[in-house]
Amino acid sequence: MKPRQLLEFQALRLTSALIRGLPLPAAQRLAAAAAQRLFKRGGERVGYALVNLRIAFPELSEEARREIGCQSYVHFAWNLIDNARLQRWSNEEVLKHIRFDGLEHLRAAREEGRGALLLIPHMGNFDLGAMALPLLGFDVAGVARPMRNPLIWRQVHEQRTRTGGALIQKRQAAPQILRALRGGHVVGLLNDQYVRGTRQVFVPFFGVRCLTAVGVALFALRTGAPVLPTYVVRDAPDHHVCTICPPLNVPRSGDSRHDIEAATSVHSRAYEDIIRRHPEQYMWATRRYRRSPDLPTAPYA
């Protein structure tokens, strides 16, 4: 164990303890002020967010786009506060802080016996949703990349699995995902960011093509598991709503290559529809349009 990793872990524990010691309104005010200051200061990540917002919402003024970007930073900061607090929540408290809409779609998918794929955007406190679903009787597995600090990763792993869910490590995850789906489990996947070193296709996202991993489409086509867009948003200072949408309809032609691209395009459109409803809660600060053939120059240069 490197000394730096131990210091990082201790700093995280201290920060979490301080957050839990504050009344929630005070913690949220401080977090919002810090997030707004960070956004206004600018920098690389803020630049990414503004580029993406200009592509996604060309009809808006620059002032309106900056406000969406700033609010996304605030919501991210508030989610960090929630994650520090839920470390100490009982199972009953976890369920008290979230409501589910559309559970009937997931129950119907489970009855088909082919598992289900939840198509999740980087929006809201999706960790809270993943922790709550097993408490409602669903066998849920999420996919995550292990963190470089093993102490922090162990804490995150314990937190995400303590309510009964499973966590699949992203490296060499495909066999485990297929096994989970064939066992009738629910698997949550986030597929709305640029990813290196994986099979990808160009599909439109807010009208501009960008590289998108095809893993969700491959799993769905191979197993017959339905794909249900699912997202979590904050609807009150201390409460969230997880919406599970009906399964996406993707016609099959029998041409594997065409079907994979068509399914990935449908998935991308589902993401776009969700984000348009709550753009201020989406994580914009990524290089989503990297290498897009529809942009004349490198957008993040």
PAZAPA-4460 file (N, C-alpha, C; in steps of 0.05 Angstrom, whole numbers, plus 32768, in hexadecimal, padded with zeros to 4 digits):
% residues 301
    n_x    n_y    n_z   ca_x   ca_y   ca_z    c_x    c_y    c_z   seq   type   mol
   8011   7FE8   8000   8000   8000   8000   8012   8019   8000     1      M     A
   800D   802B   7FEC   801D   8043   7FEA   8013   8057   7FFF     2      K     A
   8026   8067   800B   801D   807B   801E   8009   808F   8013     3      P     A
   800D   8096   7FF9   7FFA   80A9   7FED   7FDE   809E   7FEC     4      R     A
   7FDB   8084   7FE7   7FC1   8077   7FE6   7FB4   8077   8001     5      Q     A
   7FC4   8072   8016   7FB9   8073   8031   7FB0   808F   8039     6      L     A
   7FBF   80A3   8031   7FB7   80BF   8036   7F9E   80C6   8028     7      L     A
   7F9B   80BD   800F   7F83   80C3   8000   7F6B   80B6   800D     8      E     A
   7F6E   809E   8017   7F58   8090   8024   7F50   809E   803E     9      F     A
   7F64   80A6   804E   7F5E   80B3   8067   7F51   80CF   8062    10      Q     A
   7F5A   80DD   804D   7F4E   80F6   8046   7F31   80F3   803E    11      A     A
   7F2B   80DD   802E   7F0F   80D8   8026   7EFE   80D2   803F    12      L     A
   7F08   80C2   8051   7EF9   80BB   8069   7EF3   80D4   807A    13      R     A
   7F07   80E5   807D   7F04   80FD   808C   7EEF   8110   807F    14      L     A
   7EF1   8113   8064   7EDF   8124   8056   7EC2   8119   8059    15      T     A
   7EBF   80FF   8056   7EA4   80F3   8058   7E99   80F7   8074    16      S     A
   7EAA   80F5   8089   7EA1   80F9   80A4   7E98   8116   80A9    17      A     A
   7EA7   8129   809D   7EA0   8145   80A0   7E86   814B   8092    18      L     A
   7E82   813F   807B   7E68   8143   806C   7E51   8139   807C    19      I     A
   7E55   8121   8087   7E3F   8115   8097   7E39   8125   80B1    20      R     A
   7E4D   8133   80BA   7E4A   8143   80D3   7E3B   815D   80CF    21      G     A
   7E38   8165   80B5   7E2A   817F   80AF   7E0C   817A   80AA    22      L     A
   7DFB   818C   80B1   7DDF   818B   80A8   7DDF   818B   808A    23      P     A
   7DCC   817C   807E   7DCC   817A   8061   7DCA   8195   8053    24      L     A
   7DB8   81A7   805B   7DB7   81C1   804C   7DD2   81D0   804C    25      P     A
   7DE0   81CF   8063   7DFA   81DC   8064   7E0E   81CF   8052    26      A     A
   7E0F   81B4   8052   7E21   81A5   8041   7E1B   81AB   8023    27      A     A
   7E02   81AC   801C   7DFB   81B1   8000   7E02   81CD   7FF8    28      Q     A
   7DFE   81E1   800A   7E06   81FC   8003   7E24   81FF   7FFE    29      R     A
   7E33   81F2   8010   7E50   81F3   800C   7E59   81E5   7FF3    30      L     A
   7E4D   81CE   7FED   7E54   81BF   7FD5   7E4C   81CF   7FBC    31      A     A
   7E35   81DB   7FBC   7E2C   81EB   7FA5   7E3E   8202   7FA0    32      A     A
   7E46   8210   7FB5   7E58   8227   7FB2   7E73   821E   7FA7    33      A     A
   7E7D   8208   7FB1   7E97   81FE   7FA7   7E95   81F5   7F8A    34      A     A
   7E7F   81E8   7F83   7E7B   81DF   7F67   7E79   81F6   7F54    35      A     A
   7E69   820A   7F5C   7E66   8222   7F4B   7E81   8231   7F47    36      Q     A
   7E90   8233   7F5C   7EAA   8240   7F5B   7EBD   8230   7F48    37      R     A
   7EBC   8216   7F4A   7ECD   8205   7F39   7EC5   8208   7F1C    38      L     A
   7EAB   8209   7F17   7EA2   820C   7EFB   7EAA   8227   7EF0    39      F     A
   7EA6   823C   7EFF   7EAB   8257   7EF5   7EC9   825B   7EF1    40      K     A
   7EDA   824D   7F00   7EF6   824F   7EFC   7EFF   8243   7EE2    41      R     A
   7EEF   8232   7ED6   7EF6   8226   7EBC   7F09   820F   7EBF    42      G     A
   7F17   820A   7EA9   7F2A   81F3   7EA8   7F22   81DF   7E94    43      G     A
   7F31   81CA   7E92   7F2D   81B6   7E7D   7F12   81A9   7E7D    44      E     A
   7F0A   819F   7E95   7EF0   8191   7E97   7ED8   81A4   7E91    45      R     A
   7EDA   81BC   7E9B   7EC5   81CF   7E95   7EC3   81D4   7E77    46      V     A
   7EDB   81D6   7E6A   7EDB   81D9   7E4D   7ECE   81C2   7E3F    47      G     A
   7ED3   81A9   7E48   7EC5   8192   7E3C   7EA6   8195   7E3E    48      Y     A
   7E9D   819D   7E56   7E81   819F   7E5B   7E74   81B4   7E48    49      A     A
   7E81   81CB   7E45   7E76   81E0   7E34   7E76   81D8   7E16    50      L     A
   7E8B   81CA   7E0D   7E8B   81C0   7DF2   7E73   81AD   7DEE    51      V     A
   7E6F   819B   7E00   7E59   8188   7DFD   7E3E   8196   7DFD    52      N     A
   7E3B   81A9   7E0F   7E22   81B7   7E10   7E1C   81C8   7DF7    53      L     A
   7E31   81D3   7DEB   7E2D   81E2   7DD2   7E24   81CF   7DBC    54      R     A
   7E2F   81B7   7DBB   7E26   81A3   7DA7   7E0A   819A   7DAC    55      I     A
   7E04   8194   7DC6   7DEA   8189   7DCD   7DD3   819D   7DCB    56      A     A
   7DD9   81B6   7DD2   7DC4   81CB   7DD4   7DCC   81E4   7DC5    57      F     A
   7DCF   81E2   7DAA   7DD7   81FA   7D9B   7DC3   8210   7D9C    58      P     A
   7DA9   8209   7DA2   7D94   821D   7DA2   7D95   822F   7DBB    59      E     A
   7DA4   8226   7DD0   7DA5   8235   7DE9   7DBB   824B   7DE8    60      L     A
   7DB7   825F   7DF8   7DCC   8273   7DFB   7DE4   8268   7E0A    61      S     A
   7DFB   8275   7E07   7E13   826C   7E16   7E0E   826E   7E34    62      E     A
   7E00   8282   7E3C   7DFA   8286   7E59   7DE9   826E   7E63    63      E     A
   7DD5   8266   7E53   7DC4   824F   7E5C   7DD4   8236   7E5D    64      A     A
   7DE6   8232   7E4A   7DF7   8219   7E4A   7E0A   821A   7E62    65      R     A
   7E15   8230   7E68   7E27   8232   7E7F   7E17   822C   7E99    66      R     A
   7DFE   8235   7E9B   7DEE   822F   7EB2   7DE9   8211   7EB5    67      E     A
   7DE3   8203   7E9F   7DDF   81E6   7EA0   7DF9   81D9   7EA9    68      I     A
   7E10   81E1   7E9E   7E29   81D6   7EA6   7E30   81DA   7EC3    69      G     A
   7E2A   81F2   7ECD   7E30   81F9   7EE9   7E1E   81E8   7EFB    70      C     A
   7E04   81E5   7EF4   7DF2   81D5   7F04   7DFA   81B8   7F04    71      Q     A
   7E05   81AE   7EEE   7E0E   8192   7EEE   7E25   818E   7F01    72      S     A
   7E36   81A1   7F04   7E4B   81A0   7F18   7E3F   81A0   7F35    73      Y     A
   7E2B   81B0   7F39   7E1E   81B1   7F54   7E12   8196   7F5A    74      V     A
   7E03   818B   7F47   7DF6   8171   7F4C   7E0A   815B   7F51    75      H     A
   7E21   815C   7F43   7E36   8148   7F48   7E40   814B   7F65    76      F     A
   7E44   8164   7F6E   7E4E   8168   7F89   7E39   815E   7F9D    77      A     A
   7E20   8163   7F98   7E0B   8159   7FAB   7E0A   813B   7FAB    78      W     A
   7E0F   812E   7F95   7E10   8111   7F94   7E27   8106   7FA5    79      N     A
   7E3D   8114   7FA5   7E54   810C   7FB6   7E4C   810D   7FD4    80      L     A
   7E3D   8122   7FDB   7E33   8124   7FF6   7E21   810C   7FFD    81      I     A
   7E0F   8106   7FEB   7DFD   80EF   7FEF   7E0D   80D5   7FF3    82      D     A
   7E22   80D1   7FE3   7E32   80B9   7FE5   7E40   80B7   7FFF    83      N     A
   7E49   80CE   800A   7E55   80CD   8025   7E41   80C6   803A    84      A     A
   7E28   80D0   8037   7E14   80CC   804B   7E09   80AF   804A    85      R     A
   7E05   80A4   8032   7DF9   808A   802F   7E0B   8073   8039    86      L     A
   7E25   807A   803E   7E36   8066   804B   7E2B   805C   8066    87      Q     A
   7E1C   806E   8073   7E11   8067   808D   7DF3   8062   808D    88      R     A
   7DE7   8063   8076   7DCA   805E   8074   7DC4   8040   8078    89      W     A
   7DAE   803B   8086   7DA4   801F   8087   7D95   8019   806D    90      S     A
   7D8E   8000   8068   7D7F   7FF9   8050   7D65   8009   804F    91      N     A
   7D58   800D   8065   7D3F   801C   8066   7D44   8039   805E    92      E     A
   7D5A   8044   8067   7D60   8060   8060   7D66   8063   8042    93      E     A
   7D74   804F   8037   7D7A   8050   801A   7D60   8052   800B    94      V     A
   7D4C   8041   8011   7D32   8042   8003   7D23   805B   8009    95      L     A
   7D27   8067   801F   7D18   8080   8026   7D21   8097   8014    96      K     A
   7D39   8096   800A   7D44   80AD   7FFA   7D40   80AA   7FDC    97      H     A
   7D32   8095   7FD3   7D2E   8091   7FB7   7D13   8085   7FB1    98      I     A
   7D07   808E   7F9B   7CED   8083   7F92   7CF2   8077   7F76    99      R     A
   7CE4   8061   7F70   7CE7   8055   7F55   7CCE   8058   7F45   100      F     A
   7CD1   8061   7F2D   7CBB   8062   7F1A   7CC1   804E   7F03   101      D     A
   7CAE   803E   7EFC   7CB2   802B   7EE6   7CBC   8010   7EEE   102      G     A
   7CBA   8009   7F07   7CC3   7FEE   7F10   7CB4   7FD8   7F02   103      L     A
   7C9B   7FDE   7EF9   7C8C   7FC9   7EEA   7C9B   7FC0   7ED1   104      E     A
   7CAA   7FD2   7EC4   7CB9   7FCB   7EAC   7CCF   7FB7   7EB3   105      H     A
   7CDC   7FBC   7ECA   7CF2   7FAA   7ED2   7CE7   7F8F   7EDB   106      L     A
   7CD0   7F8F   7EE8   7CC4   7F76   7EF1   7CBB   7F65   7ED9   107      R     A
   7CB0   7F73   7EC5   7CA8   7F64   7EAC   7CC0   7F59   7E9E   108      A     A
   7CD6   7F68   7E9D   7CEE   7F5E   7E90   7CF9   7F46   7E9F   109      A     A
   7CF8   7F47   7EBA   7D02   7F30   7EC9   7CF2   7F17   7EC4   110      R     A
   7CD8   7F1A   7EC0   7CC7   7F03   7EBC   7CCD   7EF5   7EA2   111      E     A
   7CD9   7F03   7E8F   7CE1   7EF7   7E76   7CF8   7EE3   7E79   112      E     A
   7D07   7EE6   7E8F   7D1C   7ED3   7E95   7D36   7ED6   7E86   113      G     A
   7D3A   7EED   7E79   7D53   7EF1   7E6A   7D64   7F07   7E76   114      R     A
   7D5E   7F0E   7E8F   7D6C   7F24   7E9B   7D63   7F3F   7E90   115      G     A
   7D71   7F54   7E97   7D6A   7F6E   7E8D   7D83   7F80   7E8E   116      A     A
   7D86   7F91   7E7B   7D9C   7FA5   7E7A   7D90   7FC0   7E7F   117      L     A
   7D9B   7FCD   7E94   7D93   7FE9   7E9A   7DA7   7FFB   7E8C   118      L     A
   7D9D   800C   7E7B   7DAE   801F   7E6C   7DAE   8039   7E7C   119      L     A
   7DC4   803E   7E8A   7DC6   8054   7E9E   7DD8   806A   7E95   120      I     A
   7DCF   8083   7E95   7DE0   809A   7E8F   7DEF   80A3   7EA8   121      P     A
   7E05   80B2   7EA3   7E13   80BF   7EB9   7E03   80D7   7EC2   122      H     A
   7DEF   80D1   7ED1   7DDC   80E5   7EDA   7DD2   80DE   7EF6   123      M     A
   7DD1   80F2   7F08   7DC5   80ED   7F22   7DD5   80D9   7F32   124      G     A
   7DCA   80D0   7F48   7DD8   80BE   7F5A   7DD0   80A1   7F53   125      N     A
   7DDC   8097   7F3D   7DD5   807C   7F34   7DDF   8067   7F47   126      F     A
   7DF4   806E   7F58   7DFD   805B   7F6D   7DE6   8055   7F81   127      D     A
   7DD7   806A   7F88   7DC1   8066   7F9A   7DAC   8054   7F8E   128      L     A
   7DA6   8058   7F74   7D92   8046   7F67   7D9C   8029   7F67   129      G     A
   7DB5   8025   7F61   7DC0   800A   7F60   7DC0   7FFD   7F7C   130      A     A
   7DC3   800D   7F91   7DC1   8001   7FAC   7DA5   7FFB   7FB4   131      M     A
   7D91   800B   7FAA   7D76   8007   7FB3   7D68   7FF0   7FA5   132      A     A
   7D6E   7FEB   7F8B   7D60   7FD6   7F7C   7D62   7FBA   7F89   133      L     A
   7D79   7FB2   7F93   7D7A   7F97   7FA0   7D68   7F96   7FB9   134      P     A
   7D63   7FAC   7FC6   7D51   7FAC   7FDD   7D34   7FA8   7FD5   135      L     A
   7D2E   7FAB   7FBB   7D13   7FA7   7FB1   7D10   7F8B   7FA5   136      L     A
   7D25   7F7A   7FA8   7D23   7F5F   7F9F   7D2F   7F58   7F84   137      G     A
   7D3F   7F6B   7F79   7D4B   7F66   7F5F   7D68   7F5E   7F62   138      F     A
   7D70   7F4A   7F52   7D8C   7F42   7F51   7D9A   7F55   7F3E   139      D     A
   7DAB   7F67   7F48   7DB7   7F7C   7F38   7DD5   7F7A   7F39   140      V     A
   7DE1   7F7E   7F21   7DFE   7F80   7F1F   7E05   7F99   7F10   141      A     A
   7E19   7FA8   7F1A   7E23   7FBF   7F0D   7E3F   7FBA   7F03   142      G     A
   7E48   7FCA   7EF0   7E63   7FC8   7EE5   7E73   7FE0   7EEC   143      V     A
   7E8B   7FDD   7EF7   7E9B   7FF4   7EFF   7EB9   7FEE   7EFA   144      A     A
   7EC8   8003   7EF5   7EE4   8001   7EF3   7EF1   8005   7F0E   145      R     A
   7F02   7FF2   7F17   7F0F   7FF4   7F31   7F20   800E   7F33   146      P     A
   7F20   801A   7F4A   7F2F   8033   7F4E   7F4C   802C   7F53   147      M     A
   7F5E   8040   7F4E   7F7A   803B   7F52   7F82   8037   7F6F   148      R     A
   7F73   8044   7F81   7F78   8042   7F9D   7F69   802A   7FA8   149      N     A
   7F76   8014   7FB0   7F67   7FFC   7FB8   7F56   8000   7FD1   150      P     A
   7F5F   8012   7FE3   7F4F   8017   7FFB   7F35   8025   7FF5   151      L     A
   7F36   8039   7FE3   7F1D   8046   7FDB   7F0B   8033   7FCB   152      I     A
   7F18   8023   7FBA   7F08   8010   7FAA   7EFA   7FFC   7FBB   153      W     A
   7F07   7FF3   7FD0   7EFB   7FDF   7FE2   7EE3   7FEC   7FF0   154      R     A
   7EE6   8005   7FF8   7ECF   8013   8005   7EB8   8016   7FF2   155      Q     A
   7EBE   801F   7FD9   7EA9   8022   7FC5   7E9B   8007   7FBF   156      V     A
   7EAB   7FF2   7FBC   7EA0   7FD8   7FB7   7E8E   7FCE   7FCD   157      H     A
   7E96   7FD2   7FE6   7E86   7FCA   7FFD   7E6C   7FDA   7FFE   158      E     A
   7E6E   7FF3   7FF8   7E56   8004   7FF9   7E42   7FFC   7FE3   159      Q     A
   7E4B   7FF8   7FCB   7E39   7FF2   7FB5   7E2D   7FD6   7FB7   160      R     A
   7E39   7FC4   7FC6   7E2F   7FA8   7FC7   7E22   7FA1   7FE1   161      T     A
   7E22   7FB3   7FF4   7E18   7FAC   800F   7DFA   7FA7   8010   162      R     A
   7DEB   7FB1   7FFC   7DCE   7FAC   7FFC   7DC7   7F93   7FEC   163      T     A
   7DDA   7F85   7FE2   7DD5   7F6C   7FD4   7DDB   7F6B   7FB7   164      G     A
   7DE3   7F82   7FAC   7DEB   7F82   7F8F   7E07   7F78   7F8B   165      G     A
   7E0D   7F73   7F72   7E28   7F6A   7F6A   7E36   7F7F   7F5A   166      A     A
   7E50   7F7E   7F5A   7E60   7F92   7F4B   7E74   7F82   7F3A   167      L     A
   7E72   7F86   7F1F   7E83   7F79   7F0C   7E99   7F8C   7F04   168      I     A
   7EB2   7F84   7F06   7EC8   7F95   7EFD   7EC9   7F97   7EDF   169      Q     A
   7ECE   7FAF   7ED5   7ECB   7FB5   7EB9   7EDD   7FA4   7EA8   170      K     A
   7EF6   7FA0   7EB1   7F09   7F90   7EA1   7EFF   7F73   7E9F   171      R     A
   7EFC   7F69   7E87   7EF3   7F4E   7E82   7ED8   7F49   7E8E   172      Q     A
   7EC6   7F5D   7E8C   7EAB   7F5B   7E98   7E98   7F4A   7E87   173      A     A
   7E9D   7F48   7E6D   7E89   7F3C   7E5B   7E7F   7F20   7E64   174      A     A
   7E91   7F0D   7E6B   7E86   7EF3   7E74   7E74   7EF4   7E8C   175      P     A
   7E7B   7F06   7E9F   7E6B   7F08   7EB7   7E50   7F15   7EB1   176      Q     A
   7E4F   7F28   7E9F   7E36   7F35   7E98   7E24   7F21   7E8A   177      I     A
   7E2F   7F11   7E78   7E1F   7EFD   7E6A   7E14   7EE9   7E7D   178      L     A
   7E25   7EE1   7E90   7E1C   7ECD   7EA4   7E06   7ED9   7EB6   179      R     A
   7E08   7EF2   7EBD   7DF4   7EFE   7ECE   7DD9   7F00   7EBE   180      A     A
   7DDA   7F09   7EA5   7DC2   7F0B   7E95   7DB4   7EF0   7E91   181      L     A
   7DC4   7EDB   7E8B   7DB9   7EC1   7E87   7DAE   7EB5   7EA1   182      R     A
   7DB7   7EC0   7EB8   7DAC   7EB8   7ED2   7D94   7EC9   7EDA   183      G     A
   7D8A   7EDA   7EC8   7D73   7EEA   7ECD   7D78   7F03   7EDD   184      G     A
   7D91   7F0B   7EE0   7D97   7F23   7EF0   7D95   7F3D   7EE0   185      H     A
   7D94   7F53   7EEE   7D94   7F6D   7EE3   7DB0   7F78   7EE3   186      V     A
   7DB9   7F83   7ECC   7DD4   7F8E   7ECA   7DD2   7FAB   7EC1   187      V     A
   7DDE   7FBC   7ED1   7DDF   7FD9   7ECA   7DF8   7FE0   7EBC   188      G     A
   7DF5   7FEF   7EA5   7E0C   7FF7   7E95   7E0A   8015   7E8E   189      L     A
   7E20   8023   7E90   7E22   803F   7E88   7E31   803F   7E6D   190      L     A
   7E25   804A   7E58   7E31   8049   7E3E   7E2E   8064   7E2F   191      N     A
   7E31   8079   7E3D   7E2D   8094   7E32   7E46   80A5   7E31   192      D     A
   7E5E   8098   7E33   7E77   80A7   7E31   7E8A   809A   7E1D   193      Q     A
   7E9D   80AA   7E14   7EB1   80A0   7E02   7EC3   808C   7E11   194      Y     A
   7EC7   8075   7E05   7ED7   8060   7E12   7EEC   8056   7DFE   195      V     A
   7F04   8054   7E08   7F1A   8049   7DF8   7F1B   802B   7DF8   196      R     A
   7F28   801F   7DE4   7F2F   8003   7DE5   7F17   7FF0   7DE6   197      G     A
   7F01   7FF7   7DD8   7EEB   7FE5   7DD7   7EDE   7FE7   7DBC   198      T     A
   7ECD   7FD4   7DB6   7EBF   7FD5   7D9C   7EAB   7FEC   7D9C   199      R     A
   7EAC   7FFD   7D88   7E9B   8014   7D87   7E90   8019   7D6B   200      Q     A
   7E7A   8029   7D6B   7E6F   8032   7D51   7E68   8050   7D55   201      V     A
   7E67   805E   7D3E   7E5E   807A   7D3F   7E3F   807B   7D3E   202      F     A
   7E33   8087   7D52   7E16   808B   7D52   7E10   80A7   7D5B   203      V     A
   7DF9   80B2   7D52   7DF3   80CE   7D5A   7DED   80D1   7D78   204      P     A
   7DF6   80E7   7D83   7DEF   80EF   7D9E   7DEB   810D   7D9E   205      F     A
   7DD3   8116   7DA1   7DCB   8132   7D9D   7DD2   813B   7D81   206      F     A
   7DCE   8129   7D6E   7DD1   8130   7D52   7DED   812F   7D47   207      G     A
   7E00   8128   7D57   7E1C   8126   7D4E   7E27   810A   7D54   208      V     A
   7E32   80FD   7D40   7E3C   80E2   7D44   7E54   80E2   7D56   209      R     A
   7E55   80CE   7D68   7E6C   80CA   7D7A   7E70   80AC   7D7F   210      C     A
   7E88   80A5   7D85   7E8F   8089   7D8A   7E80   807F   7DA3   211      L     A
   7E74   8068   7DA0   7E64   805D   7DB6   7E69   803F   7DB8   212      T     A
   7E6F   8035   7DD0   7E74   8018   7DD3   7E5B   8008   7DCD   213      A     A
   7E5E   7FF0   7DC2   7E48   7FE0   7DB9   7E41   7FCA   7DCD   214      V     A
   7E4E   7FCA   7DE4   7E4A   7FB4   7DF7   7E2D   7FAF   7DFE   215      G     A
   7E1E   7FC4   7E04   7E02   7FC0   7E0C   7DF2   7FB2   7DF6   216      V     A
   7DF7   7FBB   7DDD   7DE9   7FAF   7DC6   7DF1   7F91   7DC3   217      A     A
   7E0B   7F8B   7DC6   7E14   7F70   7DC3   7E07   7F5E   7DD8   218      L     A
   7E07   7F67   7DF2   7DFB   7F57   7E07   7DDD   7F52   7E02   219      F     A
   7DCF   7F67   7DF9   7DB3   7F64   7DF4   7DAD   7F51   7DDD   220      A     A
   7DBC   7F54   7DC7   7DB8   7F42   7DB0   7DBF   7F25   7DB6   221      L     A
   7DD4   7F21   7DC6   7DDD   7F06   7DCC   7DCA   7EF8   7DDF   222      R     A
   7DBF   7F06   7DF3   7DAF   7EF9   7E07   7D91   7EFD   7E05   223      T     A
   7D89   7F11   7DF5   7D6D   7F18   7DF4   7D63   7F29   7E0B   224      G     A
   7D76   7F32   7E1C   7D6E   7F42   7E33   7D63   7F5D   7E2A   225      A     A
   7D4D   7F66   7E35   7D43   7F81   7E2E   7D54   7F97   7E39   226      P     A
   7D55   7FAD   7E2B   7D64   7FC4   7E34   7D51   7FDA   7E3D   227      V     A
   7D53   7FE2   7E57   7D41   7FF5   7E63   7D51   800E   7E6B   228      L     A
   7D4D   8025   7E5E   7D5A   803E   7E67   7D51   8044   7E83   229      P     A
   7D64   804A   7E94   7D5F   804F   7EB1   7D70   8066   7EBA   230      T     A
   7D64   8078   7EC9   7D73   808F   7ED2   7D69   8099   7EED   231      Y     A
   7D7B   80A6   7EFC   7D75   80B0   7F17   7D79   80CF   7F16   232      V     A
   7D66   80DD   7F21   7D68   80FA   7F23   7D60   8103   7F3F   233      V     A
   7D6A   8119   7F47   7D63   8125   7F61   7D49   8135   7F5E   234      R     A
   7D35   812F   7F6E   7D1C   813E   7F6C   7D17   814F   7F85   235      D     A
   7D29   814D   7F99   7D27   815D   7FB2   7D43   815D   7FBE   236      A     A
   7D49   816F   7FD1   7D64   8170   7FDC   7D6E   8156   7FE6   237      P     A
   7D5C   8145   7FF1   7D65   812C   7FFD   7D55   8114   7FF3   238      D     A
   7D4D   8116   7FD9   7D3D   8100   7FCE   7D42   80FE   7FB0   239      H     A
   7D40   80E5   7FA5   7D45   80DF   7F89   7D2F   80CE   7F7E   240      H     A
   7D2D   80CE   7F63   7D1B   80BE   7F54   7D2A   80AD   7F40   241      V     A
   7D26   8093   7F40   7D31   8082   7F2C   7D1B   807A   7F19   242      C     A
   7D1E   8081   7EFF   7D0A   807A   7EEB   7D14   8064   7ED9   243      T     A
   7D04   804F   7ED8   7D0B   8038   7EC6   7CF7   8039   7EAF   244      I     A
   7D02   803D   7E97   7CF1   8041   7E7F   7CEB   8025   7E73   245      C     A
   7CD7   8025   7E62   7CD0   800C   7E54   7CE8   8002   7E43   246      P     A
   7CEA   7FE8   7E3D   7D00   7FDE   7E2D   7D00   7FEA   7E11   247      P     A
   7D18   7FEE   7E07   7D1B   7FFA   7DEC   7D15   7FE5   7DD7   248      L     A
   7D08   7FEE   7DC2   7D01   7FDC   7DAC   7D16   7FDF   7D96   249      N     A
   7D25   7FCB   7D91   7D3A   7FCB   7D7C   7D34   7FB4   7D69   250      V     A
   7D29   7FBA   7D51   7D24   7FA4   7D3E   7D3D   7F96   7D35   251      P     A
   7D3C   7F7C   7D30   7D53   7F6D   7D27   7D50   7F66   7D0A   252      R     A
   7D65   7F6A   7CFB   7D65   7F64   7CDE   7D72   7F49   7CD8   253      S     A
   7D82   7F3F   7CEB   7D92   7F27   7CE5   7DAE   7F2D   7CDD   254      G     A
   7DB3   7F46   7CD6   7DCE   7F4F   7CD0   7DDB   7F59   7CEA   255      D     A
   7DEE   7F4A   7CF5   7DF9   7F50   7D0F   7E04   7F6C   7D10   256      S     A
   7E15   7F73   7CFD   7E22   7F8D   7CFD   7E0D   7FA3   7CFD   257      R     A
   7DF9   7FA1   7CEC   7DE4   7FB5   7CEA   7DD4   7FB7   7D04   258      H     A
   7DCE   7FA0   7D0F   7DBD   7FA0   7D28   7DCC   7FAC   7D3F   259      D     A
   7DE6   7FA7   7D41   7DF6   7FB3   7D57   7DF6   7FD1   7D55   260      I     A
   7DFB   7FDB   7D3D   7DFC   7FF8   7D39   7DE0   8004   7D3E   261      E     A
   7DCB   7FF7   7D34   7DB0   8001   7D38   7DA8   8002   7D55   262      A     A
   7DAF   7FED   7D64   7DA9   7FEC   7D80   7DB8   8002   7D90   263      A     A
   7DD1   8005   7D89   7DE2   801A   7D96   7DD7   8036   7D91   264      T     A
   7DCD   803A   7D79   7DC1   8054   7D72   7DA7   8059   7D82   265      S     A
   7D97   8044   7D85   7D7F   8046   7D95   7D86   804D   7DB3   266      V     A
   7D9B   803F   7DBD   7DA4   8044   7DD8   7DAD   8061   7DDB   267      H     A
   7DBC   806B   7DC8   7DC6   8087   7DC9   7DAF   809B   7DC9   268      S     A
   7D9A   8095   7DB9   7D83   80A7   7DB9   7D74   80A7   7DD3   269      R     A
   7D73   808F   7DE0   7D66   808D   7DFA   7D75   809E   7E0F   270      A     A
   7D90   809D   7E0E   7D9F   80AE   7E1F   7D99   80CC   7E1A   271      Y     A
   7D98   80D3   7E01   7D93   80EF   7DFB   7D78   80F8   7E05   272      E     A
   7D64   80E7   7E02   7D49   80EF   7E0B   7D48   80F3   7E29   273      D     A
   7D57   80E2   7E38   7D58   80E5   7E55   7D66   80FF   7E5D   274      I     A
   7D7D   8104   7E50   7D8E   811B   7E57   7D7F   8135   7E51   275      I     A
   7D70   8136   7E3C   7D61   814E   7E35   7D4D   8155   7E4B   276      R     A
   7D43   8141   7E5A   7D30   8146   7E6F   7D3D   8153   7E87   277      R     A
   7D56   814C   7E8C   7D64   8155   7EA4   7D82   815C   7E9E   278      H     A
   7D87   816F   7E8C   7DA2   8174   7E84   7DB4   817E   7E9A   279      P     A
   7DA8   818B   7EAE   7DB7   8196   7EC4   7DC2   8181   7ED7   280      E     A
   7DB8   8168   7ED5   7DC1   8153   7EE6   7DD3   813F   7ED8   281      Q     A
   7DDA   8145   7EBF   7DEB   8133   7EB0   7E08   813A   7EB3   282      Y     A
   7E1A   8127   7EB1   7E37   812C   7EB3   7E42   8133   7E97   283      M     A
   7E46   814D   7E92   7E4E   8156   7E78   7E6C   8157   7E73   284      W     A
   7E7B   8156   7E88   7E98   815C   7E87   7EA9   8145   7E7D   285      A     A
   7EA2   813A   7E65   7EB1   8124   7E59   7EB6   812B   7E3C   286      T     A
   7EC8   811D   7E30   7ECE   8121   7E13   7EBD   810E   7E02   287      R     A
   7EA3   8112   7E03   7E90   8100   7DF6   7E93   80FF   7DD8   288      R     A
   7E99   8116   7DCC   7E9A   8118   7DAF   7EB6   8116   7DA3   289      Y     A
   7EC8   810B   7DB2   7EE3   8106   7DA9   7EE2   80F5   7D8F   290      R     A
   7EF1   80FE   7D7B   7EF3   80F0   7D61   7ED9   80EF   7D51   291      R     A
   7EC7   8100   7D57   7EAE   8101   7D48   7EB3   8109   7D2B   292      S     A
   7EA8   80FA   7D17   7EAC   8101   7CFB   7E9B   8118   7CF3   293      P     A
   7E88   8121   7D04   7E76   8137   7CFD   7E80   8152   7D05   294      D     A
   7E97   8152   7D14   7EA2   816C   7D1D   7EBB   8172   7D0D   295      L     A
   7EBD   818A   7D02   7ED3   8191   7CF0   7EEF   8190   7CFD   296      P     A
   7EF0   8196   7D16   7F0A   8196   7D24   7F07   8186   7D3F   297      T     A
   7F1D   8181   7D4C   7F1C   8174   7D66   7F0D   8187   7D79   298      A     A
   7EF6   817E   7D84   7EE6   8191   7D93   7EF2   8199   7DAE   299      P     A
   7F04   8189   7DB9   7F0F   818E   7DD3   7F2C   8198   7DD2   300      Y     A
   7F35   81A0   7DBB   7F51   81AA   7DB8   7F54   81C4   7DC6   301      A     A
***
